[in-house]
Amino acid sequence: MNRNIISALCALTVMGGAFAQTPKKPSTKAAAAPTIEEKDAATLEFEKFRAEMEESNPAELFEMKGQEQWKTKRGPKNVSLAETCDLGQGIGKVDGAYVKMPRYFADADAVMDAERRIVWCMVEKQGFKFDDIAKKPFQGGNDNSAPDITNLVTSVATHSRNMKIAVPLDDPKVRDAYEVGKEIAAYRAGPYDFSCNTCHGADGKRIRMQNLPNLTTPQGAIKGVQGWPGYRMTGGVMLTHQWRMGDCFRQQRFPQPKYASDAVAYLLTYMTGNANGQVYKGPGIKR
Ligand code: HEC
């Protein structure tokens, strides 16, 4: 693996207090105005690198672990998720489940994305304590191992590879969640008066080097869904869509929502619902 490329990519990731910017206006001297489709050298380099990496996607390691954990009897109640957990397709069934979430689950009386649902199963069926899972829900920090929940989500997502996203928006509960998610995405507050849409509500926005998908359109929303859960080059960690949401609340200078909360599920309903009908390619690689 080419270390130079990796460190260059790491250096590109900017998480500071930059404001969203549209690409610089072309100077009068410039021969042609840069278009939003024109890719900068770093993006091209990254795409080349990703194509190589995807031949042996590091996400596979996490998928394999998650697969094993799904089948293994665990927790105080010593049962497996395969024999107890319904992701909406019947107990233990994982094929196509990821692309059909978030959905409404009557047993929990809640709209749940895949991660939230698996956490619910771990608590209700296997007897794990929610607070223990929520203590370190994502990879990173001093103990850099991936938590079980990340492996499980990655494995479940793999079983929806190349399937069409089909959030059941005709279910009134899901529709309500979608509408609330839409409001959250547009809600401006915090020290900079940002909303999600400040950075993700128009085409062609970027923060320094990074293109920001417009999550309000189908084409943009799929970009926000594709590749999650993803192996993130920055830090070499496997992260879920829930993590991405939490980290963008941080970008927005909002307090982070509670892990596996309504707010995150509603946002994911809005965003994933906007990507309905498009093909999900499975866990990926992110810079
Ligand atoms: C201050 C600007 C800013 C705000 C506000 C913001 N984000 Fe982001 N968002 C970013 C940046 C920067 C990235 C990283 C882009 C990259 O890595 O290519 C990102 C990435 C994402 C991605 C992943 C895109 C991809 O290509 O995989 C999603 C999804 C997302 N944000 C959703 C949200 C949501 C939902 C909110 C509101 C809670 C939000 N963002 C608020 C700046 C912002």
Residues whose N, C-alpha, C, O or C-beta is under 5 A from the ligand:
A	BS01	HEC	V14 A18 F194 S195 C196 C199 I207 Q210 N211 K223 G224 Q226 M245 C248 F249 Q251 Q252 L267
